[in-house]
Amino acid sequence: MKREWPSWTPPSKMLRRRPDLPRFLPGGPDNPLGARAMYIGGTFLRIHGSNEPQTIGQAVSSGCIRKTNEDVMDLYDRVKVGTRVIVLR
């Protein structure tokens, strides 16, 4: 599925690492999922934007693929639900 300005509920693994995190954040510019999110079916993974572009490429997420908001908005507009995603490494 695809969502514009998605809300965010941190996964339990992330809450164990960071108990200070909020339990829920509505969608918007301050949300860690950024401007768009594409949920990879059958998994907990997402391709999503980031409100912290300086952390892209760092090991700070729980397995998600983070992109700049500009890049994820471009990708969001070009892919259809059901598009095959291959993740290497």
SULTA-V608468 format. One record per pair of residues at least 12 apart in sequence whose C-alpha atoms are under 10 Angstrom apart, sorted by sequence separation. I is the first residue (numbers start at 1). J is the second residue. D is the distance in whole Angstrom. If there is no record, write none. Layout:
I_J_D ; I_J_D
This chain:
9_21_10 ; 10_22_8 ; 11_23_9 ; 36_48_6 ; 37_49_7 ; 55_67_10 ; 56_68_8 ; 9_22_8 ; 10_23_6 ; 33_46_9 ; 35_48_8 ; 36_49_6 ; 37_50_10 ; 53_66_9 ; 55_68_10 ; 8_22_9 ; 9_23_6 ; 10_24_7 ; 33_47_9 ; 34_48_6 ; 35_49_6 ; 36_50_9 ; 52_66_10 ; 53_67_7 ; 54_68_9 ; 8_23_8 ; 9_24_5 ; 10_25_9 ; 33_48_6 ; 34_49_4 ; 35_50_7 ; 50_65_10 ; 51_66_10 ; 52_67_10 ; 53_68_6 ; 8_24_6 ; 9_25_7 ; 32_48_9 ; 33_49_5 ; 34_50_4 ; 35_51_8 ; 46_62_10 ; 47_63_10 ; 48_64_7 ; 49_65_9 ; 50_66_6 ; 51_67_10 ; 52_68_8 ; 53_69_8 ; 7_24_7 ; 8_25_5 ; 9_26_9 ; 32_49_8 ; 33_50_6 ; 34_51_5 ; 45_62_8 ; 46_63_8 ; 47_64_6 ; 48_65_6 ; 49_66_6 ; 50_67_6 ; 51_68_8 ; 52_69_10 ; 7_25_6 ; 8_26_6 ; 31_49_9 ; 32_50_6 ; 33_51_7 ; 34_52_9 ; 44_62_9 ; 45_63_6 ; 46_64_5 ; 47_65_5 ; 48_66_5 ; 49_67_5 ; 50_68_6 ; 51_69_7 ; 6_25_9 ; 7_26_4 ; 8_27_7 ; 31_50_8 ; 32_51_6 ; 33_52_10 ; 34_53_10 ; 44_63_8 ; 45_64_5 ; 46_65_6 ; 47_66_6 ; 48_67_6 ; 49_68_5 ; 50_69_6 ; 6_26_7 ; 7_27_4 ; 8_28_10 ; 30_50_9 ; 31_51_7 ; 32_52_8 ; 44_64_8 ; 45_65_8 ; 46_66_8 ; 47_67_7 ; 48_68_8 ; 49_69_4 ; 50_70_10 ; 5_26_8 ; 6_27_5 ; 7_28_8 ; 29_50_9 ; 30_51_6 ; 31_52_10 ; 48_69_8 ; 49_70_8 ; 50_71_10 ; 5_27_5 ; 6_28_7 ; 9_31_10 ; 10_32_9 ; 29_51_7 ; 30_52_9 ; 49_71_8 ; 50_72_9 ; 65_87_9 ; 4_27_8 ; 5_28_6 ; 8_31_7 ; 9_32_10 ; 28_51_10 ; 48_71_9 ; 49_72_5 ; 3_27_10 ; 4_28_9 ; 5_29_8 ; 7_31_7 ; 8_32_7 ; 9_33_10 ; 40_64_10 ; 48_72_6 ; 49_73_8 ; 5_30_10 ; 6_31_8 ; 7_32_9 ; 8_33_7 ; 39_64_9 ; 47_72_8 ; 48_73_9 ; 5_31_8 ; 6_32_9 ; 7_33_8 ; 8_34_10 ; 5_32_10 ; 6_33_7 ; 7_34_9 ; 38_65_10 ; 48_75_10 ; 5_33_8 ; 6_34_8 ; 37_65_10 ; 47_75_10 ; 48_76_9 ; 4_33_10 ; 5_34_6 ; 6_35_7 ; 32_61_10 ; 37_66_9 ; 47_76_9 ; 4_34_9 ; 5_35_5 ; 6_36_7 ; 7_37_10 ; 37_67_10 ; 4_35_6 ; 5_36_5 ; 6_37_7 ; 33_64_10 ; 36_67_10 ; 3_35_9 ; 4_36_5 ; 5_37_8 ; 6_38_10 ; 34_66_9 ; 36_68_10 ; 37_69_10 ; 3_36_6 ; 4_37_7 ; 11_44_9 ; 33_66_8 ; 34_67_9 ; 35_68_9 ; 36_69_7 ; 2_36_7 ; 3_37_5 ; 4_38_9 ; 32_66_10 ; 33_67_10 ; 34_68_8 ; 35_69_6 ; 36_70_9 ; 38_72_9 ; 2_37_6 ; 3_38_7 ; 34_69_6 ; 35_70_8 ; 36_71_10 ; 37_72_8 ; 1_37_8 ; 2_38_4 ; 3_39_8 ; 33_69_9 ; 34_70_10 ; 35_71_10 ; 36_72_6 ; 37_73_9 ; 1_38_6 ; 2_39_6 ; 35_72_8 ; 36_73_6 ; 38_75_9 ; 1_39_5 ; 2_40_9 ; 34_72_9 ; 35_73_7 ; 36_74_10 ; 37_75_10 ; 38_76_7 ; 47_85_10 ; 1_40_7 ; 34_73_10 ; 36_75_9 ; 37_76_8 ; 1_41_7 ; 29_69_10 ; 36_76_7 ; 41_81_9 ; 35_76_10 ; 36_77_10 ; 38_79_9 ; 40_81_9 ; 41_82_8 ; 6_48_9 ; 38_80_10 ; 39_81_9 ; 40_82_9 ; 41_83_10 ; 5_48_10 ; 6_49_10 ; 38_81_8 ; 39_82_10 ; 40_83_9 ; 41_84_10 ; 2_46_9 ; 4_48_10 ; 5_49_9 ; 40_84_9 ; 41_85_10 ; 1_46_10 ; 2_47_10 ; 3_48_9 ; 40_85_8 ; 2_48_10 ; 14_60_10 ; 14_61_8 ; 14_62_7 ; 13_62_8 ; 12_62_10 ; 11_62_8 ; 10_62_9 ; 4_73_9 ; 4_76_9 ; 3_76_9 ; 2_76_8 ; 2_79_10 ; 2_80_9 ; 1_80_9 ; 2_81_7 ; 1_81_6 ; 1_82_8
